[in-house]
Every structure is written in C-alpha cells, then in structure tokens.
Amino acid sequence: MTPEFQAILRDLRELQTTGGSQDFFGASEHKYELNPTVREATILEFEAKHFIELPIEYRCFLTEVGNGGAGPYYGLFKLGEIDSDWDHCLWDECPGFVGDLSAPFPHTEHWNDLTGEPCYGSLADEIYEQQLTLFENHYFASANINGAIPICHIGCNLRHLLIVTGPERGYVWLDERADRKGLSPLAGSDGERVTFYRWYRDWLDEALSWNK
C-alpha cells in the first residue's frame, strides 16, 4: 500500500476513534466508516464486462482502502452502485444513469446545451410537455456521460463522476444537470483538474479541520 493510502486509513481511524462530528456534511450517513475492499478478481471481472481499465488511483483505492463508504458529501458509492431516493441500487436496476463506459467521455470543458428547452407559460400545456420531454431526452441522455462512473451524490440528483475513458480519464466532474447547470470539471484552489486521489484527500483534510 502506498504511503498516501496508508495516511488516508490513519486519518479516517482518527475521525472514527475521536467521534468525528456528525454535523460535517454527510457524516451522519457514512459515519467515517469504509466498506470492505474489493478483490482483484472482482475488479478484473468489472473491467472485462465494461471493456475498460479503471484509473489507477481509484482502482487501488477499491482494493487497498475500501469499496465505498466514508467520502465527500453523502459518501463514496460502492463500485457499480448509484443513489436511488434515500438508498442505493445497482446500475442495472437504475437504467439511464450510466452511459457506455467503453466510449470516450464526450466533453473536455464545461457543457450545458439547453437548446430546445421550452419556456414555461409561453406554450399551450400539451405542446409544452411534448417539447419538455424532447429536451430532457436529449439533455439527460446517458450518452452525455459515456465513459463516466458516478462516485457520490451531493443530494437533489447532483453527482460527482469519475471519468474512466477519453481525454479526461482520471479526473472528477460535477453533474449538475438536475439544476440545468450541465457538466463541469472539478478544479482545485490552484485551478488544476482534480484526480480521484486529490478529490478524496481534499475532502478528508476538510473533515479533519472541521473536527479539530
């Protein structure tokens, strides 16, 4: 195990043993606890099924640190799971929320194509509903998030995605389509794109600071 991941486990143990504040966003859900790790064979089976190779930071986290649990916002999803109301479900049980992982993620910069969105009150109700359906079928199409794995939810159908295929591979993006704000790459205070490890480490540092 790398020193970086050893430090993550050490810092999480500190939060657990000192009774980390449940007031920190999402902590009352995950309680700073990780799920058991994933076996290498399980990872290989997942990668073969989806014709991908997981980014190394995420892959090592799953096999050495934990398969979901403690993490940003309401916690890290297990591999192959997503939020469903107040619970979680397998991707196959919640179709439409994950695209084709083997296809390249189609964006490299902020995307928010609102073309065709009807203006409420400007059309007859029936026509408005028809146009809204057409717009949402385009806007929320799973193809818009091809090559991306959902890794946590913020609430209100807003999620963080880890890009696994294409030029943005390894980086974390924000899916705010539920608020009509589109898809955006996350950046740190230095303006650089955020990889999975930095995304998780930044959250953990904030949690430690909150609990001092």
C-alpha positions as CSV (number, residue, x, y, z in Angstrom):
1,M,0.0,0.0,0.0
2,T,1.3,3.5,-0.9
3,P,2.1,6.0,1.9
4,E,-0.8,8.2,0.6
5,F,-3.4,5.5,1.1
6,Q,-1.9,4.5,4.5
7,A,-2.3,8.1,5.5
8,I,-6.0,8.1,4.4
9,L,-6.7,5.0,6.6
10,R,-4.8,6.6,9.5
11,D,-6.8,9.8,9.3
12,L,-10.1,8.0,8.9
13,R,-9.3,6.0,12.0
14,E,-8.6,9.2,13.9
15,L,-12.0,10.5,12.9
16,Q,-13.7,7.3,14.0
17,T,-11.9,6.9,17.3
18,T,-12.4,10.6,18.3
19,G,-16.0,10.5,17.4
20,G,-15.8,12.8,14.4
21,S,-18.6,15.4,14.2
22,Q,-21.8,14.1,12.6
23,D,-22.6,17.7,11.7
24,F,-20.0,17.7,9.0
25,F,-21.8,17.4,5.7
26,G,-22.9,13.8,5.1
27,A,-21.1,12.3,8.1
28,S,-24.3,11.2,9.7
29,E,-24.7,8.9,6.6
30,H,-21.3,7.3,6.4
31,K,-20.0,7.9,9.9
32,Y,-16.5,8.0,8.5
33,E,-16.6,4.2,8.0
34,L,-15.4,2.4,4.9
35,N,-16.9,-0.7,3.3
36,P,-14.6,-3.7,2.9
37,T,-12.1,-3.7,0.0
38,V,-12.8,-5.4,-3.4
39,R,-10.8,-8.4,-4.5
40,E,-8.6,-8.0,-7.6
41,A,-10.6,-10.7,-9.3
42,T,-13.8,-8.6,-8.9
43,I,-12.1,-5.6,-10.4
44,L,-10.9,-7.6,-13.4
45,E,-14.4,-9.0,-13.9
46,F,-15.8,-5.5,-13.8
47,E,-13.2,-4.2,-16.3
48,A,-13.8,-7.1,-18.7
49,K,-17.6,-6.6,-18.5
50,H,-17.3,-2.9,-19.4
51,F,-14.2,-3.1,-21.7
52,I,-12.3,-0.6,-19.6
53,E,-9.4,-0.2,-17.3
54,L,-10.2,1.8,-14.1
55,P,-7.9,4.8,-13.4
56,I,-5.1,3.6,-11.2
57,E,-5.9,5.8,-8.2
58,Y,-9.5,4.6,-8.0
59,R,-8.6,1.0,-8.7
60,C,-6.0,1.0,-5.9
61,F,-8.5,2.7,-3.5
62,L,-11.0,-0.1,-4.1
63,T,-8.5,-2.9,-3.5
64,E,-6.5,-1.3,-0.7
65,V,-8.7,1.2,1.1
66,G,-12.4,0.4,0.7
67,N,-15.3,-0.1,-1.7
68,G,-17.3,3.0,-0.9
69,G,-18.4,4.4,2.4
70,A,-16.7,7.4,4.0
71,G,-16.1,10.2,1.5
72,P,-17.3,13.5,0.1
73,Y,-20.9,14.6,0.6
74,Y,-23.1,11.6,1.3
75,G,-20.2,9.2,0.9
76,L,-18.4,7.2,-1.8
77,F,-20.6,4.8,-3.8
78,K,-19.7,1.1,-4.0
79,L,-18.4,0.1,-7.4
80,G,-21.4,-0.4,-9.7
81,E,-23.9,1.4,-7.4
82,I,-25.7,4.7,-7.5
83,D,-28.1,6.6,-5.3
84,S,-31.8,5.8,-5.5
85,D,-34.1,8.1,-3.4
86,W,-32.7,7.6,0.1
87,D,-31.0,4.3,-0.7
88,H,-28.6,2.8,-3.3
89,C,-29.2,0.5,-6.2
90,L,-27.1,-1.4,-8.8
91,W,-26.7,0.3,-12.2
92,D,-28.8,-2.4,-13.9
93,E,-31.7,-1.6,-11.5
94,C,-31.5,2.2,-12.3
95,P,-31.1,2.4,-16.1
96,G,-30.2,5.6,-17.7
97,F,-27.8,7.0,-15.1
98,V,-24.7,5.4,-16.5
99,G,-23.6,5.5,-20.2
100,D,-21.3,3.3,-22.2
101,L,-18.1,3.1,-20.1
102,S,-16.0,2.0,-23.0
103,A,-17.0,5.1,-25.1
104,P,-14.9,8.2,-24.5
105,F,-16.4,10.9,-22.2
106,P,-17.7,13.4,-24.8
107,H,-16.6,16.6,-23.0
108,T,-13.3,18.4,-22.2
109,E,-14.8,21.7,-21.0
110,H,-18.0,22.8,-19.2
111,W,-21.1,21.6,-21.2
112,N,-24.6,22.8,-20.8
113,D,-26.6,22.6,-24.0
114,L,-30.0,24.0,-23.2
115,T,-31.0,24.1,-26.9
116,G,-34.7,23.3,-27.2
117,E,-35.7,23.8,-23.6
118,P,-39.2,25.3,-23.7
119,C,-40.2,28.3,-21.7
120,Y,-42.9,27.5,-19.2
121,G,-46.1,29.6,-19.7
122,S,-45.2,30.5,-23.3
123,L,-46.9,27.5,-24.9
124,A,-50.1,25.5,-24.5
125,D,-49.7,22.9,-21.8
126,E,-49.8,19.9,-24.2
127,I,-47.2,21.4,-26.5
128,Y,-45.0,22.5,-23.6
129,E,-45.0,19.0,-22.2
130,Q,-44.1,17.5,-25.6
131,Q,-41.2,19.9,-26.1
132,L,-40.0,19.4,-22.5
133,T,-39.9,15.7,-23.0
134,L,-37.9,16.0,-26.2
135,F,-35.5,18.4,-24.5
136,E,-35.0,16.2,-21.4
137,N,-34.5,13.1,-23.6
138,H,-31.5,14.9,-25.1
139,Y,-30.2,16.7,-22.1
140,F,-30.3,13.7,-19.7
141,A,-29.3,11.1,-22.4
142,S,-26.9,8.6,-20.9
143,A,-24.6,9.2,-23.9
144,N,-23.8,12.6,-22.4
145,I,-22.0,10.8,-19.6
146,N,-20.4,7.9,-21.6
147,G,-17.1,6.9,-20.1
148,A,-18.0,8.2,-16.6
149,I,-18.7,6.4,-13.3
150,P,-20.9,8.0,-10.6
151,I,-18.9,8.1,-7.4
152,C,-21.0,10.1,-5.0
153,H,-24.1,12.2,-4.7
154,I,-24.5,15.7,-3.3
155,G,-28.3,15.5,-3.0
156,C,-31.1,16.6,-5.2
157,N,-29.8,14.3,-8.1
158,L,-26.5,16.1,-8.3
159,R,-23.5,13.8,-8.5
160,H,-19.7,13.6,-8.9
161,L,-18.4,11.5,-11.8
162,L,-15.0,9.8,-12.3
163,I,-14.1,9.8,-15.9
164,V,-12.7,6.4,-17.0
165,T,-12.4,6.7,-20.8
166,G,-11.3,9.5,-23.1
167,P,-9.1,12.6,-22.7
168,E,-10.5,13.4,-19.2
169,R,-9.7,10.0,-17.9
170,G,-8.8,10.0,-14.2
171,Y,-10.5,13.4,-13.4
172,V,-13.6,14.1,-11.4
173,W,-16.5,16.0,-12.9
174,L,-19.7,17.6,-11.4
175,D,-23.1,16.6,-12.9
176,E,-25.5,19.5,-12.2
177,R,-27.9,18.7,-15.0
178,A,-30.8,18.4,-12.4
179,D,-30.3,22.2,-11.8
180,R,-29.8,22.9,-15.5
181,K,-26.2,23.7,-14.9
182,G,-24.7,20.9,-17.1
183,L,-21.4,19.1,-16.6
184,S,-18.2,20.7,-15.3
185,P,-14.7,19.5,-14.4
186,L,-13.7,20.0,-10.8
187,A,-10.7,22.1,-10.1
188,G,-8.6,22.7,-7.0
189,S,-7.6,26.0,-5.5
190,D,-4.7,26.1,-7.9
191,G,-7.0,25.8,-10.9
192,E,-5.8,22.3,-11.8
193,R,-8.2,19.5,-12.6
194,V,-8.9,17.2,-9.7
195,T,-8.0,13.5,-9.8
196,F,-9.7,10.9,-7.7
197,Y,-7.0,10.8,-5.0
198,R,-6.9,14.6,-4.7
199,W,-10.7,14.7,-4.6
200,Y,-10.8,12.3,-1.7
201,R,-7.7,13.8,0.1
202,D,-9.2,17.3,-0.1
203,W,-12.4,16.1,1.5
204,L,-10.5,14.2,4.2
205,D,-8.4,17.3,5.1
206,E,-11.5,19.4,5.3
207,A,-13.1,16.8,7.6
208,L,-10.1,16.7,9.9
209,S,-10.0,20.5,10.0
210,W,-13.8,20.6,10.8
211,N,-13.3,18.2,13.7
212,K,-10.4,20.0,15.4
